[in-house]
Every structure is written in structure tokens, then in C-alpha cells.
Amino acid sequence: MPSRTKAQKLFGAACLKVGLERGQVSRAAAIEIFRGTLEELGLTEGEVEDFLRAHREDVERAWERRDGSKGG
């Protein structure tokens, strides 16, 4: 698999963050999952927050497309 660009990593991490915000997992579990993912991607939470401020609509649309593709 080719290496992801930083923008792709940020988009993925931002999607994960929004998904965890929307999900049914406990806050403590969501934080642990999110921070572990950031560590693996070599990103900081601040970078993702900055990315979300600039691209939240794109991330939300990605989730809407995903939710819509489930047919329900």
C-alpha cells in the first residue's frame, strides 16, 4: 500500500474523530482509540483540530455518504 500523504492522514483522523463523536462508545474509550490512532499516524490532536476547523464540512459529508450507503 502506498504511503499516505499528511492531508490523507489528517482527513482519516478527522473522520475518525467525528465518527467517535457520533458513536455510542464511552468517552474514555473514544479518547483512547483516537489518541492511539494519532500516534500511529504521526499526528497531533492539535493538527486534527486545525484540519477540522478548515474542513469540517468535507468530513461531515464523508460521514453522510457513508451513513447513506448503509441504506438506512
MIVO-629615 format. One record per residue: residue in one letter; x, y, z of N, C-alpha, C, CB in turn. Coordinates in pm, 1 decimal, padded with zeros to 6 digits, always signed. Glycine has a CB too. Layout:
BEGIN
r code = A, n_u = X, n_v = Y, n_w = Z, ca_u = X, ca_v = Y, ca_w = Z, c_u = X, c_v = Y, c_w = Z, cb_u = X, cb_v = Y, cb_w = Z
...
//
This chain:
BEGIN
r code = M, n_u = +00084.9, n_v = -00117.6, n_w = +00000.0, ca_u = +00000.0, ca_v = +00000.0, ca_w = +00000.0, c_u = +00089.3, c_v = +00123.8, c_w = +00000.0, cb_u = -00096.5, cb_v = -00000.1, cb_w = +00122.5
r code = P, n_u = +00061.3, n_v = +00218.7, n_w = -00089.7, ca_u = +00144.4, ca_v = +00339.4, ca_w = -00092.4, c_u = +00127.0, c_v = +00422.0, c_w = +00034.6, cb_u = +00110.3, cb_v = +00424.5, cb_w = -00214.9
r code = S, n_u = +00231.2, n_v = +00493.2, n_w = +00068.2, ca_u = +00227.6, ca_v = +00577.9, ca_w = +00186.4, c_u = +00124.8, c_v = +00688.7, c_w = +00167.5, cb_u = +00366.9, cb_v = +00637.3, cb_w = +00215.5
r code = R, n_u = +00052.9, n_v = +00719.3, n_w = +00273.3, ca_u = -00047.5, ca_v = +00825.6, ca_w = +00268.0, c_u = +00018.6, c_v = +00960.7, c_w = +00286.3, cb_u = -00155.8, cb_v = +00804.2, cb_w = +00375.1
r code = T, n_u = -00040.4, n_v = +01061.7, n_w = +00222.8, ca_u = +00006.1, ca_v = +01198.0, ca_w = +00243.1, c_u = -00043.1, c_v = +01247.0, c_w = +00378.2, cb_u = -00042.4, cb_v = +01291.4, cb_w = +00129.3
r code = K, n_u = +00016.0, n_v = +01353.4, n_w = +00426.8, ca_u = -00028.7, ca_v = +01409.2, ca_w = +00554.3, c_u = -00174.5, c_v = +01451.5, c_w = +00544.8, cb_u = +00059.2, cb_v = +01528.8, cb_w = +00595.4
r code = A, n_u = -00215.6, n_v = +01509.2, n_w = +00432.9, ca_u = -00355.4, ca_v = +01551.3, ca_w = +00415.9, c_u = -00449.0, c_v = +01430.6, c_w = +00424.3, cb_u = -00374.3, cb_v = +01624.4, cb_w = +00280.5
r code = Q, n_u = -00410.5, n_v = +01318.1, n_w = +00365.2, ca_u = -00492.3, ca_v = +01197.3, ca_w = +00372.0, c_u = -00499.8, c_v = +01145.2, c_w = +00515.7, cb_u = -00435.7, cb_v = +01088.7, cb_w = +00278.7
r code = K, n_u = -00387.6, n_v = +01149.0, n_w = +00586.0, ca_u = -00386.5, ca_v = +01106.0, ca_w = +00726.3, c_u = -00476.0, c_v = +01196.3, c_w = +00809.8, cb_u = -00242.6, cb_v = +01106.5, cb_w = +00782.7
r code = L, n_u = -00465.5, n_v = +01327.3, n_w = +00787.6, ca_u = -00547.6, ca_v = +01421.8, ca_w = +00863.2, c_u = -00695.5, c_v = +01400.0, c_w = +00834.6, cb_u = -00508.2, cb_v = +01566.1, cb_w = +00829.6
r code = F, n_u = -00730.7, n_v = +01378.6, n_w = +00709.0, ca_u = -00870.2, ca_v = +01354.9, ca_w = +00674.9, c_u = -00920.5, c_v = +01228.5, c_w = +00743.8, cb_u = -00887.6, cb_v = +01343.8, cb_w = +00522.5
r code = G, n_u = -00840.7, n_v = +01123.1, n_w = +00740.3, ca_u = -00880.0, ca_v = +00998.9, ca_w = +00806.1, c_u = -00895.9, c_v = +01015.2, c_w = +00956.3, cb_u = -00778.8, cb_v = +00891.1, cb_w = +00777.6
r code = A, n_u = -00802.6, n_v = +01084.8, n_w = +01018.4, ca_u = -00810.9, ca_v = +01107.4, ca_w = +01162.7, c_u = -00930.7, c_v = +01195.9, c_w = +01197.1, cb_u = -00680.9, cb_v = +01171.4, cb_w = +01214.5
r code = A, n_u = -00957.8, n_v = +01295.4, n_w = +01112.6, ca_u = -01073.3, ca_v = +01382.2, ca_w = +01135.9, c_u = -01202.0, c_v = +01302.5, c_w = +01120.8, cb_u = -01072.4, cb_v = +01502.2, cb_w = +01038.6
r code = C, n_u = -01209.1, n_v = +01214.4, n_w = +01022.1, ca_u = -01326.8, ca_v = +01128.5, ca_w = +01007.2, c_u = -01344.5, c_v = +01039.3, c_w = +01129.6, cb_u = -01315.1, cb_v = +01042.4, cb_w = +00880.2
r code = L, n_u = -01234.6, n_v = +00984.8, n_w = +01179.3, ca_u = -01241.2, ca_v = +00902.1, ca_w = +01299.3, c_u = -01294.2, c_v = +00983.5, c_w = +01416.5, cb_u = -01102.9, cb_v = +00843.6, cb_w = +01332.8
r code = K, n_u = -01243.6, n_v = +01104.7, n_w = +01434.1, ca_u = -01286.2, ca_v = +01188.4, ca_w = +01545.5, c_u = -01435.5, c_v = +01217.2, c_w = +01537.1, cb_u = -01206.9, cb_v = +01319.4, cb_w = +01547.7
r code = V, n_u = -01484.1, n_v = +01253.9, n_w = +01419.1, ca_u = -01627.0, ca_v = +01281.1, ca_w = +01402.7, c_u = -01707.8, c_v = +01153.7, c_w = +01426.9, cb_u = -01656.1, cb_v = +01337.6, cb_w = +01261.4
r code = G, n_u = -01659.0, n_v = +01042.0, n_w = +01376.3, ca_u = -01727.3, ca_v = +00915.1, ca_w = +01399.2, c_u = -01736.5, c_v = +00880.4, c_w = +01546.3, cb_u = -01657.0, cb_v = +00804.3, cb_w = +01325.6
r code = L, n_u = -01629.6, n_v = +00905.7, n_w = +01620.4, ca_u = -01632.2, ca_v = +00878.8, ca_w = +01763.9, c_u = -01725.7, c_v = +00976.0, c_w = +01834.6, cb_u = -01490.8, cb_v = +00888.2, cb_w = +01823.2
r code = E, n_u = -01730.1, n_v = +01101.6, n_w = +01787.2, ca_u = -01822.3, ca_v = +01199.4, ca_w = +01844.9, c_u = -01966.9, c_v = +01154.6, c_w = +01826.0, cb_u = -01800.8, cb_v = +01338.0, cb_w = +01781.6
r code = R, n_u = -01996.0, n_v = +01091.0, n_w = +01713.7, ca_u = -02131.2, ca_v = +01047.0, ca_w = +01680.3, c_u = -02166.6, c_v = +00911.5, c_w = +01741.3, cb_u = -02146.9, cb_v = +01040.4, cb_w = +01530.7
r code = G, n_u = -02066.4, n_v = +00837.5, n_w = +01782.9, ca_u = -02086.7, ca_v = +00697.7, ca_w = +01819.3, c_u = -02141.7, c_v = +00674.4, c_w = +01958.1, cb_u = -01960.5, cb_v = +00626.2, cb_w = +01807.1
r code = Q, n_u = -02154.0, n_v = +00548.4, n_w = +01989.1, ca_u = -02208.9, ca_v = +00502.9, ca_w = +02116.0, c_u = -02101.7, c_v = +00454.6, c_w = +02213.3, cb_u = -02308.0, cb_v = +00392.9, cb_w = +02091.6
r code = V, n_u = -01975.4, n_v = +00470.1, n_w = +02177.1, ca_u = -01869.0, ca_v = +00425.4, ca_w = +02267.4, c_u = -01852.4, c_v = +00525.8, c_w = +02380.7, cb_u = -01735.1, cb_v = +00407.3, cb_w = +02190.8
r code = S, n_u = -01800.5, n_v = +00478.9, n_w = +02490.8, ca_u = -01778.0, ca_v = +00568.3, ca_w = +02604.1, c_u = -01674.2, c_v = +00673.1, c_w = +02567.7, cb_u = -01733.2, cb_v = +00489.1, cb_w = +02728.4
r code = R, n_u = -01680.1, n_v = +00784.8, n_w = +02633.6, ca_u = -01584.6, ca_v = +00893.0, ca_w = +02606.6, c_u = -01441.2, c_v = +00845.0, c_w = +02631.9, cb_u = -01616.3, cb_v = +01017.1, cb_w = +02694.8
r code = A, n_u = -01420.1, n_v = +00771.2, n_w = +02739.4, ca_u = -01285.2, ca_v = +00722.9, ca_w = +02771.6, c_u = -01232.9, c_v = +00631.0, c_w = +02661.5, cb_u = -01285.0, cb_v = +00648.8, cb_w = +02907.0
r code = A, n_u = -01317.8, n_v = +00541.4, n_w = +02611.4, ca_u = -01275.8, ca_v = +00451.0, ca_w = +02503.9, c_u = -01248.9, c_v = +00529.3, c_w = +02376.3, cb_u = -01382.6, cb_v = +00343.0, cb_w = +02478.5
r code = A, n_u = -01333.7, n_v = +00626.9, n_w = +02346.5, ca_u = -01316.2, ca_v = +00707.9, ca_w = +02225.2, c_u = -01183.4, c_v = +00782.9, c_w = +02229.4, cb_u = -01432.9, cb_v = +00807.6, cb_w = +02209.2
r code = I, n_u = -01150.5, n_v = +00839.8, n_w = +02343.6, ca_u = -01025.0, ca_v = +00913.8, ca_w = +02358.8, c_u = -00906.3, c_v = +00820.2, c_w = +02338.4, cb_u = -01017.5, cb_v = +00981.1, cb_w = +02498.1
r code = E, n_u = -00913.6, n_v = +00701.8, n_w = +02397.4, ca_u = -00803.4, ca_v = +00605.2, ca_w = +02384.6, c_u = -00785.1, c_v = +00561.4, c_w = +02239.3, cb_u = -00829.1, cb_v = +00482.2, cb_w = +02473.6
r code = I, n_u = -00894.2, n_v = +00532.5, n_w = +02170.5, ca_u = -00887.8, ca_v = +00492.4, ca_w = +02029.8, c_u = -00829.8, c_v = +00605.2, c_w = +01945.7, cb_u = -01027.8, cb_v = +00453.1, cb_w = +01977.5
r code = F, n_u = -00880.6, n_v = +00726.2, n_w = +01966.2, ca_u = -00837.7, ca_v = +00841.7, ca_w = +01887.8, c_u = -00689.6, c_v = +00870.4, c_w = +01910.1, cb_u = -00921.6, cb_v = +00965.1, cb_w = +01923.8
r code = R, n_u = -00646.4, n_v = +00873.1, n_w = +02033.3, ca_u = -00505.2, ca_v = +00903.1, ca_w = +02062.0, c_u = -00411.7, c_v = +00795.0, c_w = +02009.3, cb_u = -00484.4, cb_v = +00919.4, cb_w = +02212.1
r code = G, n_u = -00452.2, n_v = +00669.6, n_w = +02018.6, ca_u = -00371.5, ca_v = +00561.7, ca_w = +01963.6, c_u = -00357.9, c_v = +00573.5, c_w = +01812.5, cb_u = -00431.8, cb_v = +00427.3, cb_w = +01999.9
r code = T, n_u = -00466.8, n_v = +00610.9, n_w = +01747.5, ca_u = -00464.5, ca_v = +00628.8, ca_w = +01603.0, c_u = -00373.2, c_v = +00744.5, c_w = +01564.6, cb_u = -00605.9, cb_v = +00652.8, cb_w = +01549.6
r code = L, n_u = -00382.7, n_v = +00855.3, n_w = +01638.2, ca_u = -00295.6, ca_v = +00969.6, ca_w = +01610.1, c_u = -00149.3, c_v = +00930.0, c_w = +01621.8, cb_u = -00326.5, cb_v = +01085.7, cb_w = +01705.3
r code = E, n_u = -00117.6, n_v = +00854.4, n_w = +01724.8, ca_u = +00021.5, ca_v = +00811.2, ca_w = +01744.2, c_u = +00069.0, c_v = +00728.5, c_w = +01625.2, cb_u = +00035.5, cb_v = +00729.5, cb_w = +01874.6
r code = E, n_u = -00015.2, n_v = +00635.3, n_w = +01580.0, ca_u = +00022.4, ca_v = +00551.5, ca_w = +01465.2, c_u = +00038.9, c_v = +00633.6, c_w = +01338.1, cb_u = -00082.3, cb_v = +00442.7, cb_w = +01442.8
r code = L, n_u = -00040.9, n_v = +00739.7, n_w = +01323.5, ca_u = -00034.7, ca_v = +00823.2, ca_w = +01203.6, c_u = +00072.0, c_v = +00932.0, c_w = +01212.9, cb_u = -00169.5, cb_v = +00886.7, cb_w = +01178.5
r code = G, n_u = +00129.5, n_v = +00949.6, n_w = +01331.9, ca_u = +00229.8, ca_v = +01054.2, ca_w = +01349.7, c_u = +00169.6, c_v = +01193.7, c_w = +01347.6, cb_u = +00335.0, cb_v = +01043.2, cb_w = +01242.8
r code = L, n_u = +00046.6, n_v = +01206.5, n_w = +01398.9, ca_u = -00023.4, ca_v = +01334.7, ca_w = +01401.5, c_u = -00048.6, c_v = +01376.7, c_w = +01545.2, cb_u = -00156.2, cb_v = +01326.6, cb_w = +01323.7
r code = T, n_u = -00075.6, n_v = +01506.3, n_w = +01564.0, ca_u = -00115.4, ca_v = +01555.1, ca_w = +01696.0, c_u = -00263.8, c_v = +01590.5, c_w = +01693.7, cb_u = -00029.9, cb_v = +01678.2, cb_w = +01738.2
r code = E, n_u = -00322.6, n_v = +01593.4, n_w = +01810.6, ca_u = -00463.3, ca_v = +01630.6, ca_w = +01820.3, c_u = -00483.6, c_v = +01774.1, c_w = +01770.8, cb_u = -00513.4, cb_v = +01615.9, cb_w = +01965.8
r code = G, n_u = -00388.0, n_v = +01860.4, n_w = +01798.3, ca_u = -00396.2, ca_v = +01998.4, ca_w = +01751.3, c_u = -00400.6, c_v = +02007.9, c_w = +01599.7, cb_u = -00279.1, cb_v = +02077.8, cb_w = +01803.5
r code = E, n_u = -00321.2, n_v = +01924.5, n_w = +01532.0, ca_u = -00323.3, ca_v = +01923.4, ca_w = +01385.8, c_u = -00460.5, c_v = +01881.9, c_w = +01333.5, cb_u = -00215.3, cb_v = +01828.9, cb_w = +01331.4
r code = V, n_u = -00520.0, n_v = +01781.9, n_w = +01398.6, ca_u = -00652.1, ca_v = +01735.2, ca_w = +01355.2, c_u = -00757.3, c_v = +01842.4, c_w = +01382.8, cb_u = -00689.8, cb_v = +01602.8, cb_w = +01426.7
r code = E, n_u = -00749.1, n_v = +01907.0, n_w = +01498.3, ca_u = -00843.4, ca_v = +02014.6, ca_w = +01529.9, c_u = -00833.0, c_v = +02126.8, c_w = +01426.9, cb_u = -00817.4, cb_v = +02069.8, cb_w = +01671.8
r code = D, n_u = -00711.0, n_v = +02166.1, n_w = +01390.9, ca_u = -00691.0, ca_v = +02269.5, ca_w = +01289.1, c_u = -00751.0, c_v = +02225.6, c_w = +01155.6, cb_u = -00540.8, cb_v = +02300.7, cb_w = +01272.3
r code = F, n_u = -00726.5, n_v = +02098.5, n_w = +01119.9, ca_u = -00780.1, ca_v = +02044.6, ca_w = +00995.2, c_u = -00932.4, c_v = +02047.3, c_w = +00998.1, cb_u = -00729.2, cb_v = +01901.1, cb_w = +00971.5
r code = L, n_u = -00991.8, n_v = +02007.3, n_w = +01110.9, ca_u = -01137.7, ca_v = +02007.3, ca_w = +01121.3, c_u = -01195.5, c_v = +02147.4, c_w = +01110.4, cb_u = -01180.8, cb_v = +01944.3, cb_w = +01252.3
r code = R, n_u = -01128.6, n_v = +02245.9, n_w = +01168.1, ca_u = -01177.5, ca_v = +02383.3, ca_w = +01155.6, c_u = -01184.8, c_v = +02425.0, c_w = +01009.5, cb_u = -01087.4, cb_v = +02479.9, cb_w = +01233.4
r code = A, n_u = -01089.3, n_v = +02379.7, n_w = +00930.6, ca_u = -01083.6, ca_v = +02417.4, ca_w = +00789.8, c_u = -01168.2, c_v = +02326.7, c_w = +00699.1, cb_u = -00940.2, cb_v = +02415.3, cb_w = +00743.2
r code = H, n_u = -01192.5, n_v = +02202.2, n_w = +00741.8, ca_u = -01253.1, ca_v = +02103.5, ca_w = +00651.6, c_u = -01369.5, c_v = +02026.2, c_w = +00713.1, cb_u = -01148.7, cb_v = +02006.3, cb_w = +00606.9
r code = R, n_u = -01431.5, n_v = +02077.4, n_w = +00817.0, ca_u = -01538.2, ca_v = +02001.9, ca_w = +00883.8, c_u = -01648.8, c_v = +01962.1, c_w = +00786.9, cb_u = -01597.1, cb_v = +02083.8, cb_w = +00998.1
r code = E, n_u = -01688.3, n_v = +02051.6, n_w = +00697.8, ca_u = -01796.8, ca_v = +02019.4, ca_w = +00604.1, c_u = -01760.8, c_v = +01898.3, c_w = +00518.1, cb_u = -01827.9, cb_v = +02140.7, cb_w = +00514.0
r code = D, n_u = -01637.1, n_v = +01890.5, n_w = +00472.6, ca_u = -01593.2, ca_v = +01775.8, ca_w = +00391.9, c_u = -01600.0, c_v = +01646.9, c_w = +00472.9, cb_u = -01449.9, cb_v = +01798.0, cb_w = +00339.8
r code = V, n_u = -01556.1, n_v = +01654.0, n_w = +00596.8, ca_u = -01557.3, ca_v = +01535.8, ca_w = +00683.7, c_u = -01700.9, c_v = +01493.0, c_w = +00713.1, cb_u = -01481.7, cb_v = +01564.4, cb_w = +00815.7
r code = E, n_u = -01787.1, n_v = +01589.8, n_w = +00744.2, ca_u = -01927.8, ca_v = +01557.9, ca_w = +00771.4, c_u = -01993.7, c_v = +01495.7, c_w = +00647.9, cb_u = -02004.8, cb_v = +01685.0, cb_w = +00814.9
r code = R, n_u = -01964.1, n_v = +01549.4, n_w = +00529.6, ca_u = -02019.4, ca_v = +01493.2, ca_w = +00405.5, c_u = -01971.9, c_v = +01349.6, c_w = +00385.5, cb_u = -01979.2, cb_v = +01579.7, cb_w = +00284.0
r code = A, n_u = -01846.0, n_v = +01323.2, n_w = +00417.3, ca_u = -01793.9, ca_v = +01186.5, ca_w = +00404.4, c_u = -01873.1, c_v = +01092.0, c_w = +00494.1, cb_u = -01643.0, cb_v = +01181.2, cb_w = +00440.3
r code = W, n_u = -01905.5, n_v = +01134.5, n_w = +00615.2, ca_u = -01984.6, ca_v = +01051.4, ca_w = +00706.2, c_u = -02127.1, c_v = +01036.0, c_w = +00655.7, cb_u = -01985.1, cb_v = +01111.3, cb_w = +00847.1
r code = E, n_u = -02184.1, n_v = +01142.8, n_w = +00601.2, ca_u = -02320.6, ca_v = +01134.5, ca_w = +00547.3, c_u = -02326.9, c_v = +01036.5, c_w = +00431.2, cb_u = -02369.5, cb_v = +01273.2, cb_w = +00501.8
r code = R, n_u = -02225.2, n_v = +01040.9, n_w = +00343.3, ca_u = -02220.7, ca_v = +00945.2, ca_w = +00231.8, c_u = -02210.5, c_v = +00803.7, c_w = +00285.8, cb_u = -02101.6, cb_v = +00975.5, cb_w = +00137.2
r code = R, n_u = -02126.6, n_v = +00785.3, n_w = +00385.7, ca_u = -02109.3, ca_v = +00652.2, ca_w = +00445.7, c_u = -02238.7, c_v = +00605.1, c_w = +00507.9, cb_u = -01997.6, cb_v = +00653.6, cb_w = +00551.2
r code = D, n_u = -02303.1, n_v = +00691.2, n_w = +00586.6, ca_u = -02430.4, ca_v = +00655.2, ca_w = +00650.7, c_u = -02538.2, c_v = +00628.5, c_w = +00547.2, cb_u = -02476.1, cb_v = +00766.4, cb_w = +00745.9
r code = G, n_u = -02540.1, n_v = +00708.5, n_w = +00440.8, ca_u = -02638.0, ca_v = +00691.1, ca_w = +00334.8, c_u = -02619.7, c_v = +00562.4, c_w = +00256.7, cb_u = -02632.0, cb_v = +00806.6, cb_w = +00241.7
r code = S, n_u = -02496.5, n_v = +00517.2, n_w = +00247.5, ca_u = -02469.4, ca_v = +00395.9, ca_w = +00172.2, c_u = -02514.4, c_v = +00271.3, c_w = +00245.5, cb_u = -02323.2, cb_v = +00386.2, cb_w = +00141.3
r code = K, n_u = -02547.5, n_v = +00284.5, n_w = +00374.3, ca_u = -02595.8, ca_v = +00170.7, ca_w = +00452.0, c_u = -02741.8, c_v = +00140.4, c_w = +00422.2, cb_u = -02577.7, cb_v = +00196.9, cb_w = +00600.7
r code = G, n_u = -02808.9, n_v = +00237.1, n_w = +00357.4, ca_u = -02948.9, ca_v = +00215.2, ca_w = +00322.3, c_u = -03042.9, c_v = +00234.7, c_w = +00438.4, cb_u = -02966.7, cb_v = +00078.2, cb_w = +00267.6
r code = G, n_u = -03000.1, n_v = +00312.3, n_w = +00534.7, ca_u = -03094.0, ca_v = +00326.8, ca_w = +00644.1, c_u = -03050.6, c_v = +00427.6, c_w = +00737.2, cb_u = -03114.4, cb_v = +00201.9, cb_w = +00714.7
//
